[in-house]
């Protein structure tokens, strides 16, 4: 009997995770239509992500960091670096752990380092959670990331309900609390914010491409970070807000290929031209 109950519980969790993942994919725009909202499973009626690109995040909101010190969101924007923002809760038994694991995997391989080229701010949506839980979660995440110095640029915050609600509403992040399970139902995703505090991009799901994050950070920083090769990639790849990923721009790739072809041919002709007088001189001497 206990085994059967345990199996049913696992099945329910899998179904819930799958539903939440669907709620945070590239179909977000479709899901925000009134007709589609009525088809959401019970308990997920108010769960989803609305894209609010360009909207200002209220940087005056106050929270507490993993050390218990009072902070403002503005504290993480003073460096002039883009900020990756995500909302979770630290005692989440399912989806939040997957989101943080996906972020950890991307940060681990990303050539940029938190605290140098960008910041990461993780905020708990549960006002009952305190700095102790934030500190424990940060420690476990840093162990997975395994990059020296990353701890200075990834911040874990807790706060009161009004501040949490204001932040969630400003980024279009909708969730709801289930009293029966004592858990929060929420979508999966992260938000990239410019150094000025404006929403730049959304990334959906629990796996995040290191390439997309790199290009997103470069764009959000207005090309203040990155290399010449990154600029070429940004010319060939364009962020698609419908799916929250970068995709190839065929026209630009053809143009770039044509320009490279002209450059190579031009260089080849210059080499031939420079060697031509020398070749004629040799021929005249022999005559």
C-alpha positions, -999 to +999 in steps of 0.1 A: +000+000+000+028+024+009+046+016-023+015+023-043+009+057-026+046+066-031+043+057-068+012+078-073+029+107-055+058+105-079+035+104-109+017+135-097+050+153-093+061+144-128+028+156-143+031+189-124+066+195-135+056+187-171+027+212-169+049+239-154+075+234-181+049+238-208+038+270-190+072+284-194+082+275-230+081+294-262+043+291-262+041+317-235+024+342-258-002+317-268-009+307-232-016+343-223-047+343-245-079+341-225-092+310-244-060+291-236-059+301-200-092+283-194-076+250-204-048+251-178-049+223-153-064+230-119-039+248-096-021+264-126-048+289-136-026+319-126+008+304-134+029+316-164+052+342-177+042+374-195+069+390-216+074+426-206+104+434-227+118+469-221+099+474-188+117+489-159+123+467-129+118+486-096+154+488-083+143+504-050+128+472-037+144+460-004+154+425+005+180+406+027+209+388+013+223+354+024+241+370+052+210+387+066+221+422+055+194+446+041+200+452+004+183+469-025+180+455-060+198+487-071+229+474-052+235+448-080+231+473-108+257+499-096+285+480-113+271+487-148+268+450-155+237+431-168+219+410-143+204+375-147+173+375-124+153+344-114+126+337-088+125+304-069+119+292-034+147+275-015+126+246-001+110+238-034+111+200-038+109+199-076+111+226-102+133+252-085+161+227-081+160+219-118+161+257-127+191+263-104+208+232-117+203+244-153+217+278-144+246+262-126+255+241-156+254+272-179+274+294-156+300+266-152+308+265-189+301+302-197+334+321-204+320+351-185+322+350-147+295+363-123+308+394-106+330+404-136+309+406-168+275+400-152+256+395-120+231+368-110+203+375-085+181+347-072+151+358-051+128+336-030+091+340-035+084+325-001+084+353+026+087+326+053+122+317+041+151+335+058+188+341+052+198+307+066+180+289+038+194+314+012+229+308+025+226+270+024+212+271-011+240+294-023+266+270-008+251+240-026+249+259-059+284+272-057+297+237-051+280+226-084+293+256-103+329+251-091+343+284-103+365+305-080+351+340-076+316+331-088+303+335-052+309+372-053+286+377-083+257+353-075+234+366-048+206+348-030+179+370-015+148+368+007+121+394+014+087+403+025+055+396+005+049+432-009+085+434-023+082+399-037+049+406-054+062+439-068+092+422-083+072+393-097+047+416-113+073+438-128+088+409-148+055+392-156+062+362-135+030+346-121+027+319-094+003+307-069+004+290-035-013+256-029-023+253+008-030+216+005+006+207-005+022+238+011+040+244-022+042+271-048+032+264-084+053+285-108+068+284-143+104+278-151+126+305-166+151+333-160+152+370-170+181+390-184+180+427-172+201+455-186+225+475-163+198+502-162+172+477-149+152+472-181+140+437-191+161+425-221+154+388-226+136+358-213+149+322-213+124+294-207+126+260-192+153+244-170+182+242-195+199+273-207+224+276-236+257+291-226+260+305-261+226+323-258+235+336-223+268+349-236+253+367-265+225+380-243+249+394-218+269+411-246+237+427-261+224+438-227+258+454-219+256+473-252+287+454-265+308+466-236+320+430-231+328+403-256+352+399-285+352+406-322+341+370-328+311+377-305+301+407-326+302+385-357+279+359-340+255+387-330+254+397-366+245+362-377+222+353-348+192+371-335+173+367-303+137+354-309+115+364-279+088+339-290+111+310-280+136+327-258+166+316-278+190+329-305+184+318-340+204+322-373+196+351-395+200+336-430+202+369-448+229+382-426+249+350-429+247+352-467+258+388-466+287+379-443+297+350-465+297+373-495+318+399-478+343+372-467+345+359-503+351+394-517+378+400-490+396+367-498+395+373-535+406+408-531+436+397-510+445+371-535+444+396-564+466+420-543+492+393-538+492+385-575+496+422-584+525+427-560+543+397-574+537+405-611+564+432-615+590+410-599+581+381-623+584+404-653+618+416-641+631+381-639+618+373-674+635+404-689+668+396-673+669+362-689+661+376-723 
